[in-house]
């Protein structure tokens, strides 16, 4: 399975540097000087190889210079390029509570009493933390968002293909958090 580890956002300056949106926990390894990146444009299948010539942090962004990319025109041509790796290249984590996103996608989600809720369709990364996007069992659209925190996700078994959850009351309700459906406590009851 192909995993995206970075995306070229835009060019930087006139010497061919690229601003890269990092999508890996190991940018210092993936984008190290001398490493070879495989990249492709979105919706294309042909991969090209690029060797990292220089990498630096600039105002919280990763700037890369690749061999053969020497000016702004060359860099602009790479805008949108996705740098990818094959999931088989990843070493298994030593931490039993650490998972790659692709390992969670497709797992069945059940309550602690065994009731099936659905399956994980995606892991979302937000400023507030990770969320499991779940498609309810028997449905073909829509999603249910579950915070990926120990208080709610009680166990994950990759081997069994199961994520067990114990959500707080109301989290699984379709209108959870929808204020338009709440009771109006100031209404007259005459």
Secondary structure, DSSP 4 states (H G I P E B T S, - for coil): -EEEEEEEEEEETTTTEEEEEE-SS-HHHHT-TTPEEEEE-TT----EEEEEEEEEEETTEEEEEETT--SHHHHHHTTTPEEEEEGGGSPPPS-TT---HHHHTT-EEEETTS-EEEEEEEEEEETTEEEEEEEETT-SS--EEEE--TTTEEEEETTTTEEEE-PPTTTTSTTTT-GGGS--TTS---
